Amino acid sequence: MNHTDRATLPLLLEVTAAARLLGISRSAAYRAANSGELPSRRLGGRVYLVTAKVLDLVEEA
């Protein structure tokens, strides 16, 4: 994924979207966010994952 592709994505991803991108289950993504394995932010009671960090994980794999 090049830099311009990243620029079109939102800064934060819903957990379900990040799980699909990573190829893991929604519950696994929540567990990883809760453990700190995936960088997350809470807004309005909802959990979001930091898009750039998720993409970095994908690119490292």
Backbone torsions as a table, in degrees:
resi	resn	phi	psi	omega
1	MET	NA	129.2	-178.5
2	ASN	-91.6	175.4	-174.6
3	HIS	-61.0	-37.8	-178.8
4	THR	-68.1	-32.9	175.5
5	ASP	-62.3	-43.4	178.5
6	ARG	-61.6	-36.4	-176.6
7	ALA	-66.2	-23.2	-178.6
8	THR	-87.5	-9.1	-179.0
9	LEU	-88.8	155.0	175.5
10	PRO	-69.1	158.2	179.6
11	LEU	-67.1	-31.0	180.0
12	LEU	-123.3	143.5	178.2
13	LEU	-113.1	141.9	170.9
14	GLU	-64.9	151.8	-176.4
15	VAL	-58.0	-40.5	-179.1
16	THR	-63.3	-39.7	178.9
17	ALA	-67.6	-41.9	179.2
18	ALA	-65.6	-39.0	178.9
19	ALA	-61.4	-43.9	177.6
20	ARG	-61.1	-44.4	-179.8
21	LEU	-61.3	-39.0	-178.2
22	LEU	-84.3	-13.6	-179.1
23	GLY	75.4	31.1	178.8
24	ILE	-122.9	167.6	179.5
25	SER	-74.6	161.0	177.9
26	ARG	-60.8	-42.5	-179.1
27	SER	-66.0	-36.9	176.8
28	ALA	-65.1	-37.7	178.4
29	ALA	-66.2	-41.5	176.6
30	TYR	-63.7	-42.0	177.9
31	ARG	-61.0	-43.9	180.0
32	ALA	-65.2	-37.4	177.5
33	ALA	-67.3	-43.2	-179.3
34	ASN	-66.5	-31.4	-179.7
35	SER	-83.4	-12.5	-177.9
36	GLY	91.9	-1.7	178.8
37	GLU	-64.2	-35.7	172.8
38	LEU	-112.0	129.7	-179.0
39	PRO	-68.9	126.7	-176.4
40	SER	-132.9	163.6	175.5
41	ARG	-135.4	144.6	176.1
42	ARG	-106.6	128.2	177.8
43	LEU	-136.3	124.6	177.6
44	GLY	57.3	34.1	179.2
45	GLY	81.1	-0.2	180.0
46	ARG	-107.4	154.3	-179.9
47	VAL	-103.9	132.1	176.6
48	TYR	-127.7	151.3	176.7
49	LEU	-106.6	144.9	-178.2
50	VAL	-73.5	114.5	-173.1
51	THR	-55.0	-49.1	-176.8
52	ALA	-59.2	-40.1	-179.5
53	LYS	-70.0	-39.4	177.5
54	VAL	-63.8	-44.1	178.8
55	LEU	-63.8	-37.3	176.3
56	ASP	-60.5	-41.0	178.2
57	LEU	-63.4	-41.8	179.9
58	VAL	-63.4	-43.7	-177.4
59	GLU	-69.8	-27.5	179.0
60	GLU	-74.1	-26.6	-175.2
61	ALA	-70.9	NA	NA
